[in-house]
Amino acid sequence: MAYQEILYDIWLSQRYPAGDPVPGRLLRQMRTSSAVYRADRQTLYSLGFSSAEVRPLSAKSLDQAERTAETCAKAGIEIISSRDRAYPVQFFQLEAPPVIIYCKGILPDFESELFISAVGTRRMSDAGRSNAHRLCFDLASAGAAVVSGMARGVDTVCHEGALDGGGITVAVSGCGCDVIYPPENSYLYSKIVSSGAVISEYPPQTEPFAGNFPVRNRLIAALGAATVIVEAGVGSGALITADRALALGRTVYAVPGPINSPSYKGCSLLLKRGAALCTGAEDVLSGYELAFPGKIKISRISEKKYYVGDYRDRSEPEENGNAPGLPDLPDTMLSRASELEGQDRALYELLLKKGASSPDELSAEGIDPDGAVYRLTLLEIRGYVISLPGGKYAVK
């Protein structure tokens, strides 16, 4: 595609916030971004656009677009326009399809592959971790491509499971596709882009602002022929993805969980409302084997030996295979530490290192004892630590 036309595409995408339907409407009526660029106000008004919708188009400079294109060229980021064959056809079903997407890695064929979206809570349980990995391992083993958001928790494990199953996985990012978020996923990021792709509608170097992720979820929902909610509380962003998928006419599956677990109440709510029950990859794939002959084969699930790979960040030095300064511990404990931030993570890792300790004993390591009591109580409520006799706490 002509470089100049790509600049116009970037320009148009930068005039409106992500998720705004106006660019899509403009392109449906005027076909190209260059035509939008050259159109005067009266022409746009005659097509039914309001003055508020037209106002952002008055900024005619292509300087910012040129800088973005140069950044992409230097970073090896592909710019894919909605006119490109490589553009995901599923996005055209959205009210607000991205004008362009940025891609790091190898973009799969969105017309010939079966994509299944799998998402869930950032604060997953051990059962949620196991379910996410095995589900996506089996989906990949059977020939499906797995789509998720590379967030902490369930999303991360879904990508790991797909890679361990020998399949393709696509991460839809809520920041620039060159920004590794969360940062501890740098090794996972490198594995994804070596066989699949990290894509984003946000320009390179865009930081992971909280408001980006709910907007991003519509893209995850659109890519999947079906969406599986692996584990989600009532307030989980995964339910936004489920809503978007339902609005697009996709099948939404939910994995059942313990009735008294807050992290599964969102899944229970979906099941009450008619979501399909997911007890394994076979439930999701049963309707697609005939539709994708040669691609999807459920029998491959039982033929492939199940295993769990190691996707910890290899850029950090390790002792005995674990994080710096930590004893030889199960991967689940170390991975749970990555779900925490700031003082919560420091406390959790200190307990991993020292074992059962009281707040006073932790204060000897530079932790404020009063603040430690408060944070340890919250960590206990969240299921990360347990209280022991003698006022001590230990990792759960």
C-alpha positions as a Markdown table, in Angstrom:
| # | Residue | x | y | z |
|---|---|---|---|---|
| 1 | Met | 0.0 | 0.0 | 0.0 |
| 2 | Ala | 1.3 | 3.5 | -0.9 |
| 3 | Tyr | 3.2 | 5.1 | 2.0 |
| 4 | Gln | 1.2 | 8.4 | 1.6 |
| 5 | Glu | -2.1 | 6.6 | 2.0 |
| 6 | Ile | -0.8 | 5.0 | 5.2 |
| 7 | Leu | 0.0 | 8.5 | 6.5 |
| 8 | Tyr | -3.6 | 9.5 | 5.9 |
| 9 | Asp | -4.8 | 6.4 | 7.7 |
| 10 | Ile | -2.6 | 7.2 | 10.7 |
| 11 | Trp | -3.7 | 10.8 | 10.6 |
| 12 | Leu | -7.4 | 9.8 | 10.7 |
| 13 | Ser | -6.9 | 7.3 | 13.5 |
| 14 | Gln | -5.2 | 10.0 | 15.5 |
| 15 | Arg | -8.1 | 12.5 | 15.2 |
| 16 | Tyr | -10.5 | 10.5 | 17.4 |
| 17 | Pro | -10.1 | 8.4 | 20.5 |
| 18 | Ala | -10.0 | 4.6 | 20.2 |
| 19 | Gly | -13.4 | 3.2 | 20.1 |
| 20 | Asp | -15.0 | 6.2 | 18.5 |
| 21 | Pro | -17.4 | 5.2 | 15.6 |
| 22 | Val | -16.9 | 8.4 | 13.6 |
| 23 | Pro | -13.8 | 7.2 | 11.6 |
| 24 | Gly | -15.6 | 4.0 | 10.6 |
| 25 | Arg | -18.6 | 6.0 | 9.4 |
| 26 | Leu | -16.4 | 8.4 | 7.4 |
| 27 | Leu | -14.6 | 5.5 | 5.7 |
| 28 | Arg | -17.8 | 3.7 | 4.8 |
| 29 | Gln | -19.0 | 6.9 | 3.0 |
| 30 | Met | -15.8 | 8.2 | 1.6 |
| 31 | Arg | -13.8 | 5.0 | 1.2 |
| 32 | Thr | -10.3 | 6.3 | 1.8 |
| 33 | Ser | -8.6 | 8.4 | 4.5 |
| 34 | Ser | -7.1 | 10.7 | 1.9 |
| 35 | Ala | -10.6 | 11.5 | 0.7 |
| 36 | Val | -11.6 | 12.4 | 4.2 |
| 37 | Tyr | -8.5 | 14.5 | 4.6 |
| 38 | Arg | -9.3 | 16.5 | 1.4 |
| 39 | Ala | -13.1 | 16.9 | 2.1 |
| 40 | Asp | -14.3 | 20.3 | 3.1 |
| 41 | Arg | -16.8 | 20.9 | 5.9 |
| 42 | Gln | -19.8 | 21.4 | 3.7 |
| 43 | Thr | -19.2 | 18.1 | 2.0 |
| 44 | Leu | -19.0 | 16.4 | 5.4 |
| 45 | Tyr | -22.1 | 18.2 | 6.7 |
| 46 | Ser | -24.0 | 17.1 | 3.6 |
| 47 | Leu | -23.1 | 13.5 | 4.4 |
| 48 | Gly | -24.8 | 13.8 | 7.8 |
| 49 | Phe | -21.8 | 14.5 | 10.0 |
| 50 | Ser | -22.3 | 17.1 | 12.8 |
| 51 | Ser | -20.0 | 20.0 | 13.5 |
| 52 | Ala | -18.7 | 18.3 | 16.6 |
| 53 | Glu | -17.9 | 15.2 | 14.6 |
| 54 | Val | -16.2 | 17.2 | 11.9 |
| 55 | Arg | -14.2 | 19.5 | 14.1 |
| 56 | Pro | -11.3 | 17.1 | 14.8 |
| 57 | Leu | -10.6 | 16.9 | 11.0 |
| 58 | Ser | -9.6 | 20.6 | 10.8 |
| 59 | Ala | -6.0 | 19.6 | 12.0 |
| 60 | Lys | -4.5 | 18.9 | 8.6 |
| 61 | Ser | -0.8 | 18.4 | 9.5 |
| 62 | Leu | 0.7 | 15.0 | 8.8 |
| 63 | Asp | 3.7 | 15.6 | 11.0 |
| 64 | Gln | 2.5 | 13.4 | 13.8 |
| 65 | Ala | 1.6 | 10.6 | 11.4 |
| 66 | Glu | 5.0 | 10.7 | 9.8 |
| 67 | Arg | 6.7 | 10.5 | 13.2 |
| 68 | Thr | 4.5 | 7.4 | 14.1 |
| 69 | Ala | 5.4 | 5.8 | 10.7 |
| 70 | Glu | 9.1 | 6.4 | 11.4 |
| 71 | Thr | 8.8 | 4.9 | 14.9 |
| 72 | Cys | 7.1 | 1.8 | 13.5 |
| 73 | Ala | 9.7 | 1.4 | 10.8 |
| 74 | Lys | 12.6 | 1.5 | 13.3 |
| 75 | Ala | 10.8 | -0.9 | 15.7 |
| 76 | Gly | 9.7 | -3.4 | 13.2 |
| 77 | Ile | 6.1 | -2.7 | 13.7 |
| 78 | Glu | 3.7 | -3.4 | 10.8 |
| 79 | Ile | 0.9 | -0.9 | 10.1 |
| 80 | Ile | -2.2 | -2.6 | 8.8 |
| 81 | Ser | -4.9 | -0.5 | 7.2 |
| 82 | Ser | -8.6 | -1.6 | 7.1 |
| 83 | Arg | -8.0 | -1.9 | 3.3 |
| 84 | Asp | -5.3 | -4.5 | 3.7 |
| 85 | Arg | -6.0 | -8.1 | 3.2 |
| 86 | Ala | -4.2 | -8.9 | 6.4 |
| 87 | Tyr | -6.7 | -6.7 | 8.4 |
| 88 | Pro | -8.9 | -8.9 | 10.6 |
| 89 | Val | -12.2 | -9.2 | 8.8 |
| 90 | Gln | -13.9 | -9.7 | 12.1 |
| 91 | Phe | -13.4 | -6.0 | 13.0 |
| 92 | Phe | -15.7 | -4.9 | 10.2 |
| 93 | Gln | -18.6 | -6.2 | 12.3 |
| 94 | Leu | -17.8 | -3.6 | 15.0 |
| 95 | Glu | -19.6 | -0.3 | 15.2 |
| 96 | Ala | -16.2 | 1.3 | 15.7 |
| 97 | Pro | -13.6 | -0.7 | 13.7 |
| 98 | Pro | -10.0 | 0.6 | 14.0 |
| 99 | Val | -8.8 | 2.5 | 11.0 |
| 100 | Ile | -5.5 | 0.8 | 11.4 |
| 101 | Ile | -3.9 | -1.7 | 13.8 |
| 102 | Tyr | -0.2 | -2.0 | 14.7 |
| 103 | Cys | 1.3 | -5.4 | 14.8 |
| 104 | Lys | 4.5 | -6.8 | 16.3 |
| 105 | Gly | 5.1 | -10.4 | 15.2 |
| 106 | Ile | 3.5 | -12.7 | 12.6 |
| 107 | Leu | -0.1 | -11.9 | 11.9 |
| 108 | Pro | -2.1 | -15.1 | 11.2 |
| 109 | Asp | -4.7 | -15.4 | 8.5 |
| 110 | Phe | -7.9 | -14.2 | 10.1 |
| 111 | Glu | -10.1 | -15.7 | 7.4 |
| 112 | Ser | -8.9 | -19.3 | 7.5 |
| 113 | Glu | -8.0 | -19.8 | 11.2 |
| 114 | Leu | -10.5 | -20.5 | 14.0 |
| 115 | Phe | -9.9 | -18.0 | 16.8 |
| 116 | Ile | -11.2 | -18.5 | 20.3 |
| 117 | Ser | -11.0 | -15.7 | 22.8 |
| 118 | Ala | -10.2 | -16.7 | 26.4 |
| 119 | Val | -10.1 | -14.1 | 29.2 |
| 120 | Gly | -10.5 | -13.8 | 32.9 |
| 121 | Thr | -9.6 | -12.1 | 36.2 |
| 122 | Arg | -6.2 | -10.7 | 37.1 |
| 123 | Arg | -6.5 | -12.2 | 40.6 |
| 124 | Met | -7.0 | -15.8 | 39.6 |
| 125 | Ser | -7.2 | -18.7 | 42.0 |
| 126 | Asp | -5.0 | -21.8 | 41.6 |
| 127 | Ala | -8.0 | -23.6 | 40.0 |
| 128 | Gly | -8.4 | -20.7 | 37.6 |
| 129 | Arg | -4.8 | -20.9 | 36.7 |
| 130 | Ser | -5.0 | -24.6 | 36.0 |
| 131 | Asn | -8.3 | -24.3 | 34.0 |
| 132 | Ala | -6.9 | -21.5 | 31.9 |
| 133 | His | -3.7 | -23.3 | 31.0 |
| 134 | Arg | -5.3 | -26.7 | 30.3 |
| 135 | Leu | -8.2 | -25.2 | 28.3 |
| 136 | Cys | -5.9 | -23.1 | 26.0 |
| 137 | Phe | -3.4 | -25.9 | 25.7 |
| 138 | Asp | -6.2 | -28.2 | 24.4 |
| 139 | Leu | -7.6 | -25.5 | 22.1 |
| 140 | Ala | -4.2 | -25.1 | 20.6 |
| 141 | Ser | -3.6 | -28.8 | 20.4 |
| 142 | Ala | -6.8 | -29.2 | 18.4 |
| 143 | Gly | -5.8 | -26.5 | 16.0 |
| 144 | Ala | -7.5 | -23.3 | 17.3 |
| 145 | Ala | -5.8 | -20.0 | 17.7 |
| 146 | Val | -6.2 | -18.4 | 21.1 |
| 147 | Val | -6.9 | -14.7 | 21.6 |
| 148 | Ser | -6.4 | -12.9 | 24.9 |
| 149 | Gly | -5.3 | -9.6 | 26.4 |
| 150 | Met | -1.9 | -10.5 | 28.0 |
| 151 | Ala | -3.0 | -8.9 | 31.3 |
| 152 | Arg | -1.9 | -10.4 | 34.6 |
| 153 | Gly | -3.7 | -13.5 | 35.7 |
| 154 | Val | -5.9 | -15.5 | 33.5 |
| 155 | Asp | -5.0 | -13.7 | 30.2 |
| 156 | Thr | -1.3 | -14.4 | 30.7 |
| 157 | Val | -1.9 | -18.1 | 31.5 |
| 158 | Cys | -4.2 | -18.5 | 28.4 |
| 159 | His | -1.3 | -17.3 | 26.2 |
| 160 | Glu | 1.1 | -19.7 | 27.9 |
| 161 | Gly | -1.3 | -22.6 | 27.5 |
| 162 | Ala | -1.7 | -21.9 | 23.8 |
| 163 | Leu | 2.1 | -21.8 | 23.3 |
| 164 | Asp | 2.6 | -25.0 | 25.3 |
| 165 | Gly | 0.0 | -26.6 | 23.1 |
| 166 | Gly | 2.0 | -25.7 | 20.0 |
| 167 | Gly | -0.5 | -23.3 | 18.7 |
| 168 | Ile | -0.8 | -19.7 | 17.6 |
| 169 | Thr | -1.8 | -17.0 | 20.1 |
| 170 | Val | -2.7 | -13.3 | 19.5 |
| 171 | Ala | -2.5 | -10.7 | 22.3 |
| 172 | Val | -4.6 | -7.6 | 21.9 |
| 173 | Ser | -2.9 | -4.9 | 23.9 |
| 174 | Gly | -4.4 | -2.0 | 25.7 |
| 175 | Cys | -1.1 | 0.0 | 25.1 |
| 176 | Gly | 1.3 | 0.3 | 22.2 |
| 177 | Cys | 2.2 | -3.1 | 20.8 |
| 178 | Asp | 5.9 | -2.3 | 21.6 |
| 179 | Val | 5.1 | -1.7 | 25.3 |
| 180 | Ile | 5.5 | -4.9 | 27.3 |
| 181 | Tyr | 2.7 | -4.8 | 29.9 |
| 182 | Pro | 2.8 | -6.1 | 32.5 |
| 183 | Pro | 6.6 | -5.8 | 32.5 |
| 184 | Glu | 7.2 | -9.3 | 34.0 |
| 185 | Asn | 5.7 | -10.7 | 30.7 |
| 186 | Ser | 8.8 | -9.8 | 28.6 |
| 187 | Tyr | 9.7 | -13.4 | 28.0 |
| 188 | Leu | 6.1 | -14.3 | 27.2 |
| 189 | Tyr | 5.9 | -11.3 | 24.9 |
| 190 | Ser | 9.0 | -12.6 | 22.9 |
| 191 | Lys | 7.5 | -16.0 | 22.6 |
| 192 | Ile | 4.2 | -14.7 | 21.4 |
| 193 | Val | 5.7 | -12.5 | 18.6 |
| 194 | Ser | 8.0 | -15.3 | 17.5 |
| 195 | Ser | 5.0 | -17.4 | 16.3 |
| 196 | Gly | 1.9 | -15.2 | 16.7 |
| 197 | Ala | 1.3 | -11.5 | 17.2 |
| 198 | Val | 0.8 | -8.7 | 19.6 |
| 199 | Ile | -1.6 | -6.2 | 18.0 |
| 200 | Ser | -3.0 | -2.8 | 19.1 |
| 201 | Glu | -5.1 | 0.0 | 17.8 |
| 202 | Tyr | -2.9 | 2.4 | 20.0 |
| 203 | Pro | 0.2 | 3.9 | 18.5 |
| 204 | Pro | 3.6 | 2.7 | 19.5 |
| 205 | Gln | 4.9 | 3.9 | 22.9 |
| 206 | Thr | 1.3 | 4.4 | 24.2 |
| 207 | Glu | 1.3 | 3.8 | 27.9 |
| 208 | Pro | -1.1 | 1.3 | 29.5 |
| 209 | Phe | -3.7 | 3.7 | 30.8 |
| 210 | Ala | -6.6 | 2.1 | 32.7 |
| 211 | Gly | -9.3 | 3.5 | 30.3 |
| 212 | Asn | -7.6 | 1.8 | 27.3 |
| 213 | Phe | -8.5 | -1.7 | 28.4 |
| 214 | Pro | -12.3 | -1.7 | 28.4 |
| 215 | Val | -12.1 | -0.2 | 24.9 |
| 216 | Arg | -9.6 | -2.8 | 23.8 |
| 217 | Asn | -12.0 | -5.6 | 25.0 |
| 218 | Arg | -14.3 | -5.1 | 22.0 |
| 219 | Leu | -11.4 | -6.3 | 19.7 |
| 220 | Ile | -10.8 | -9.4 | 21.7 |
| 221 | Ala | -14.5 | -10.2 | 21.5 |
| 222 | Ala | -14.7 | -9.6 | 17.8 |
| 223 | Leu | -11.7 | -11.8 | 16.9 |
| 224 | Gly | -13.0 | -14.9 | 18.7 |
| 225 | Ala | -15.7 | -17.0 | 17.0 |
| 226 | Ala | -16.5 | -17.8 | 20.6 |
| 227 | Thr | -15.4 | -16.3 | 23.9 |
| 228 | Val | -14.6 | -18.2 | 27.1 |
| 229 | Ile | -14.7 | -16.6 | 30.5 |
| 230 | Val | -12.4 | -18.8 | 32.5 |
| 231 | Glu | -12.7 | -17.1 | 35.9 |
| 232 | Ala | -14.2 | -13.7 | 36.7 |
| 233 | Gly | -15.7 | -11.8 | 39.6 |
| 234 | Val | -18.8 | -9.6 | 39.2 |
| 235 | Gly | -16.6 | -6.5 | 38.6 |
| 236 | Ser | -14.1 | -8.1 | 36.3 |
| 237 | Gly | -13.3 | -6.5 | 33.0 |
| 238 | Ala | -13.7 | -10.0 | 31.4 |
| 239 | Leu | -17.5 | -9.4 | 31.7 |
| 240 | Ile | -17.1 | -6.4 | 29.4 |
| 241 | Thr | -15.6 | -8.7 | 26.8 |
| 242 | Ala | -18.5 | -11.1 | 27.3 |
| 243 | Asp | -21.0 | -8.3 | 26.8 |
| 244 | Arg | -19.2 | -7.2 | 23.6 |
| 245 | Ala | -19.2 | -10.8 | 22.3 |
| 246 | Leu | -22.9 | -11.3 | 22.9 |
| 247 | Ala | -23.6 | -8.0 | 21.1 |
| 248 | Leu | -21.8 | -9.3 | 18.1 |
| 249 | Gly | -23.8 | -12.6 | 18.2 |
| 250 | Arg | -20.9 | -14.7 | 19.4 |
| 251 | Thr | -21.3 | -17.7 | 21.7 |
| 252 | Val | -20.1 | -16.9 | 25.2 |
| 253 | Tyr | -18.9 | -19.8 | 27.4 |
| 254 | Ala | -18.3 | -19.7 | 31.2 |
| 255 | Val | -16.3 | -22.1 | 33.3 |
| 256 | Pro | -18.1 | -23.0 | 36.5 |
| 257 | Gly | -16.4 | -22.6 | 39.9 |
| 258 | Pro | -17.1 | -22.9 | 43.6 |
| 259 | Ile | -20.4 | -21.3 | 44.6 |
| 260 | Asn | -18.7 | -19.5 | 47.5 |
| 261 | Ser | -15.8 | -18.1 | 45.5 |
| 262 | Pro | -16.0 | -14.3 | 44.7 |
| 263 | Ser | -13.7 | -14.8 | 41.7 |
| 264 | Tyr | -16.3 | -17.1 | 40.0 |
| 265 | Lys | -19.4 | -15.0 | 40.7 |
| 266 | Gly | -19.1 | -13.4 | 37.3 |
| 267 | Cys | -19.0 | -16.8 | 35.6 |
| 268 | Ser | -22.0 | -17.9 | 37.7 |
| 269 | Leu | -23.9 | -14.8 | 36.6 |
| 270 | Leu | -23.2 | -15.5 | 33.0 |
| 271 | Leu | -24.4 | -19.1 | 33.3 |
| 272 | Lys | -27.6 | -17.9 | 34.9 |
| 273 | Arg | -28.1 | -15.6 | 32.0 |
| 274 | Gly | -27.7 | -18.4 | 29.4 |
| 275 | Ala | -24.0 | -18.6 | 28.7 |
| 276 | Ala | -22.9 | -22.0 | 27.5 |
| 277 | Leu | -21.2 | -24.2 | 30.0 |
| 278 | Cys | -17.5 | -24.9 | 29.4 |
| 279 | Thr | -15.9 | -27.9 | 31.1 |
| 280 | Gly | -13.1 | -28.3 | 28.5 |
| 281 | Ala | -12.0 | -27.4 | 25.0 |
| 282 | Glu | -14.2 | -30.1 | 23.5 |
| 283 | Asp | -17.3 | -28.1 | 24.6 |
| 284 | Val | -16.1 | -25.1 | 22.7 |
| 285 | Leu | -14.8 | -26.8 | 19.6 |
| 286 | Ser | -17.6 | -29.4 | 19.0 |
| 287 | Gly | -19.4 | -27.1 | 16.6 |
| 288 | Tyr | -16.3 | -26.1 | 14.6 |
| 289 | Glu | -14.7 | -29.3 | 13.5 |
| 290 | Leu | -16.9 | -29.6 | 10.3 |
| 291 | Ala | -16.6 | -25.9 | 9.6 |
| 292 | Phe | -12.8 | -26.0 | 9.6 |
| 293 | Pro | -11.9 | -29.4 | 8.0 |
| 294 | Gly | -8.2 | -30.2 | 8.3 |
| 295 | Lys | -7.7 | -27.3 | 10.7 |
| 296 | Ile | -9.7 | -28.4 | 13.8 |
| 297 | Lys | -9.4 | -32.0 | 15.0 |
| 298 | Ile | -10.6 | -32.6 | 18.6 |
| 299 | Ser | -8.9 | -36.0 | 18.7 |
| 300 | Arg | -5.5 | -34.3 | 18.7 |
| 301 | Ile | -6.2 | -33.2 | 22.3 |
| 302 | Ser | -5.9 | -36.7 | 23.7 |
| 303 | Glu | -2.9 | -37.4 | 21.4 |
| 304 | Lys | -0.7 | -34.5 | 22.8 |
| 305 | Lys | 1.1 | -34.9 | 26.0 |
| 306 | Tyr | 0.2 | -32.2 | 28.5 |
| 307 | Tyr | 2.9 | -30.1 | 30.1 |
| 308 | Val | 3.4 | -26.6 | 31.6 |
| 309 | Gly | 6.2 | -24.5 | 30.3 |
| 310 | Asp | 8.3 | -21.8 | 32.0 |
| 311 | Tyr | 7.5 | -18.2 | 30.9 |
| 312 | Arg | 9.2 | -16.3 | 33.7 |
| 313 | Asp | 11.1 | -13.2 | 32.6 |
| 314 | Arg | 14.5 | -14.6 | 31.5 |
| 315 | Ser | 16.1 | -11.1 | 31.5 |
| 316 | Glu | 16.4 | -11.2 | 35.3 |
| 317 | Pro | 19.1 | -13.2 | 37.1 |
| 318 | Glu | 17.8 | -16.3 | 38.9 |
| 319 | Glu | 18.9 | -18.3 | 41.9 |
| 320 | Asn | 18.1 | -22.0 | 41.8 |
| 321 | Gly | 15.7 | -21.2 | 39.0 |
| 322 | Asn | 13.7 | -18.7 | 41.0 |
| 323 | Ala | 13.5 | -15.0 | 41.4 |
| 324 | Pro | 16.6 | -13.3 | 42.8 |
| 325 | Gly | 17.0 | -13.9 | 46.5 |
| 326 | Leu | 14.1 | -16.3 | 46.8 |
| 327 | Pro | 14.4 | -20.0 | 47.9 |
| 328 | Asp | 13.5 | -22.9 | 45.6 |
| 329 | Leu | 9.7 | -22.6 | 45.6 |
| 330 | Pro | 6.7 | -23.9 | 43.5 |
| 331 | Asp | 6.0 | -21.8 | 40.4 |
| 332 | Thr | 2.5 | -21.1 | 41.6 |
| 333 | Met | 3.8 | -19.2 | 44.6 |
| 334 | Leu | 6.3 | -17.2 | 42.5 |
| 335 | Ser | 3.7 | -16.5 | 39.8 |
| 336 | Arg | 1.2 | -15.2 | 42.4 |
| 337 | Ala | 3.8 | -12.7 | 43.5 |
| 338 | Ser | 3.7 | -11.3 | 40.0 |
| 339 | Glu | 0.0 | -10.5 | 40.5 |
| 340 | Leu | 0.9 | -8.0 | 43.3 |
| 341 | Glu | 2.4 | -4.6 | 43.1 |
| 342 | Gly | 4.3 | -2.2 | 45.4 |
| 343 | Gln | 4.4 | -2.9 | 49.1 |
| 344 | Asp | 2.0 | -5.8 | 48.8 |
| 345 | Arg | 4.4 | -7.6 | 46.5 |
| 346 | Ala | 7.4 | -6.7 | 48.8 |
| 347 | Leu | 5.6 | -8.2 | 51.8 |
| 348 | Tyr | 4.6 | -11.3 | 49.9 |
| 349 | Glu | 8.1 | -11.9 | 48.6 |
| 350 | Leu | 9.6 | -11.2 | 52.0 |
| 351 | Leu | 7.3 | -13.9 | 53.5 |
| 352 | Leu | 8.4 | -16.3 | 50.7 |
| 353 | Lys | 12.0 | -15.6 | 51.6 |
| 354 | Lys | 11.8 | -15.7 | 55.5 |
| 355 | Gly | 8.8 | -18.0 | 56.0 |
| 356 | Ala | 6.3 | -17.4 | 58.8 |
| 357 | Ser | 6.9 | -14.0 | 60.4 |
| 358 | Ser | 5.3 | -11.4 | 62.6 |
| 359 | Pro | 4.8 | -7.8 | 61.6 |
| 360 | Asp | 7.6 | -6.9 | 64.1 |
| 361 | Glu | 10.0 | -9.4 | 62.5 |
| 362 | Leu | 9.1 | -7.9 | 59.1 |
| 363 | Ser | 9.9 | -4.4 | 60.4 |
| 364 | Ala | 13.5 | -5.5 | 60.9 |
| 365 | Glu | 13.6 | -5.8 | 57.1 |
| 366 | Gly | 12.5 | -2.1 | 56.7 |
| 367 | Ile | 8.8 | -2.7 | 56.6 |
| 368 | Asp | 6.7 | -0.4 | 58.7 |
| 369 | Pro | 5.0 | -2.7 | 61.4 |
| 370 | Asp | 1.7 | -0.7 | 61.5 |
| 371 | Gly | 1.4 | -0.6 | 57.7 |
| 372 | Ala | 2.4 | -4.3 | 57.6 |
| 373 | Val | -0.5 | -5.3 | 59.8 |
| 374 | Tyr | -2.9 | -3.4 | 57.5 |
| 375 | Arg | -1.5 | -4.8 | 54.3 |
| 376 | Leu | -1.2 | -8.4 | 55.7 |
| 377 | Thr | -4.8 | -8.3 | 56.7 |
| 378 | Leu | -5.8 | -7.2 | 53.1 |
| 379 | Leu | -3.6 | -9.9 | 51.7 |
| 380 | Glu | -5.2 | -12.5 | 53.9 |
| 381 | Ile | -8.7 | -11.4 | 52.8 |
| 382 | Arg | -7.6 | -11.7 | 49.2 |
| 383 | Gly | -6.3 | -15.2 | 49.8 |
| 384 | Tyr | -2.5 | -14.6 | 49.5 |
| 385 | Val | -1.5 | -15.2 | 53.1 |
| 386 | Ile | -2.8 | -16.9 | 56.2 |
| 387 | Ser | -2.6 | -15.8 | 59.9 |
| 388 | Leu | -0.9 | -18.2 | 62.3 |
| 389 | Pro | -0.9 | -18.6 | 66.1 |
| 390 | Gly | 1.5 | -16.1 | 67.8 |
| 391 | Gly | 0.6 | -13.2 | 65.4 |
| 392 | Lys | 2.6 | -14.5 | 62.5 |
| 393 | Tyr | 1.7 | -14.7 | 58.8 |
| 394 | Ala | 2.7 | -17.0 | 56.1 |
| 395 | Val | 2.2 | -17.4 | 52.3 |
| 396 | Lys | -0.9 | -19.4 | 51.6 |
